Amino acid sequence: MRSILFILAVVLACWNLFLSSALADDPIYAPVAHSELQALRWNGVAYESEWTYNHPTSTLYPVQLVGVVINHPSDMLDYSLSAASPRWQTFIQAIDPSDFGGTALYMMQKNVKGEAQYYSDSEWLDEMDRLNNLTYGGEEVTLRYGDKVRIEAKSPGLYYKGKFNINEQHMKSSDYDFSITVLERDVAPDVANITLADLKSSDDTSFLFDETRATGCEHYQASLVHLDDLLLEDANDWATNGVVTVKQGDLTFGMKLGLDAALASIDAESLETNPFGVTAILDQEGDVSAGYRLWLTSASGLTTVPEPGSLLLLLGALAGLLVWRARSWRQSTR
């Protein structure tokens, strides 16, 4: 009898191993919303990730996530081998009308789990090729802003500094991979027009935090927002990959600059006195209800208002052009 039970136990163990292997090779990806991945719960002491609470990282939960890419990966982090710590990241924003917010996709060469999980240089280049160079319509394409994508993530990721990221749980094994499929190109993502009053308290001492994520910073997390009538607090802080402070009336907000080389050519000093607008990602890098910031990854996201003198010159030139055209028209009708 004991021999039979032992044999049955061995068969059952082998069967479970087979099923686990089959799941890793050909998992079933469950569709998930961005708002579901980013949801929060109160544990009696503090807020934590609802997804992580319901899905322990000791078990793989393959998910499928759809969104539109809202930054060029090369404008956000330096993933080249020449970087001190090569890292890759891009954000995808919800496009389903019933969903909101977005999710970051993240990779690093030297993983926090130790050297056993470090990618060699050749392995890292292979991973970057796998994530950046894709196919669409039978042609090779490079992942870029405006790509509507489907993410299939095996792990699917980890909760870190206030947001749930799609990553490989810092494991090299392909069992933890996520993949990107381009579904459509040149999709214009929605941009929320807001003011700093939607993000900060009236006395500028705290971020507006709503645990339901219906309003405040959590609602816009990992998605594009647009703000007008901003001023730069200190032009000396302006540098690619640096952090500056912008203000709107009595309210202030941190803004990280991306790696787009064109950002370095912007006249930052003029931004201290001339109002400007930005279209940027509302990011979070801190505790659950803190660490919010704007991330301006590309110079194309900044718009300036002409100085009064320049505006008068422009209006004068337009007026002169109208007079010239009127004279030309009268002469042509004589």
Steps between C-alpha positions, in 0.01 A plus 500: 500500500781736593671420169184589310463829691865581436458435128186714489682782679786484250257500206311797645823693557611432143159609370517828696851559370378439146211742544731766644738460208214517250370816666842663482541408131146582389321694774143622484505880531208651690393848377547765768424874517760760594278620782481142632879463504544836675217463757575561870370350823514607864660232718414668830830683520577631152399469136651220295458340158168322460640292215805384700277414796277279285781357285809400703820526298592143594259389228490610136180673383529559123308810392420683179499879498414735211597866474672770296869583543547857628878536485791388287699259721828669403367836630434365850788281622845412364501133413828505306792296630693825551263598782612441858186296560316426174124526549205502261150638559195605309149593611178381340173681560150355519287535188186317612237767587413307816863503616739777606864564586788295366781261581879510476696220332845468658826308455849530650821320408642467852203375693448572867477127571875464457763397251334166432222697328726749317474496122834467323563769240396272217191381689400860571537599135282203406232611749508857369470374145205282602312790662591788267509338157164352411292412196187667371324427172776258406770768539762563767419806712648673804279552804402867522256757635150443361526124461191317620641186657400178669717395793513135602675469835572169671592626850341763446708742711561670832362785708765768558489852641130559457424327170482148360754450219498236230842335526661159532517509879874553435541139390700398190298188423271526198227364730469861625512677161256758373453558127373790289282473190423808290130509410483842336730796436470879537216487750454836673474440876250700702649788697329631815497879525553578867647757737724453802188551712396152379821357650599710804329631813413870502783574744748310278606270785368165375390304197130435447456130574175311446515131592219424253716655223197688366676837539837646593848378412405132506241549228755643255790275601697363201299698245544821302390832647522853363550814708519862382623824660797343673821674604838344572623557854876475438657483153828376650336162561412453133695207352413178319419227750483768770216612724350849506211666681213664315242730654151615415386784721582398858529128420821314412577158353814302418574417138761252377655563160560218255799418282384674182805705394270782383410573863855631556457767230192655665554849644419404858563849637215641291267244656541672838304804375312385190208258558523164327300181471603136526354170393667247727454168677367516856745264670540377856822401672443494873267375771142407416366856535819695420779536247286624211674693224467599137734329254568707188677245282507700175550866409195470274289491817590860592321799350591861564311827470688767296640790701294823467763664280521199271121483485478866394758440227301199381174697496675784315631260239154349455345845465760594240428182308127575499561856370730368226246239395222763495707727275587212270133407474395858415769527232397167349138612472571827323 
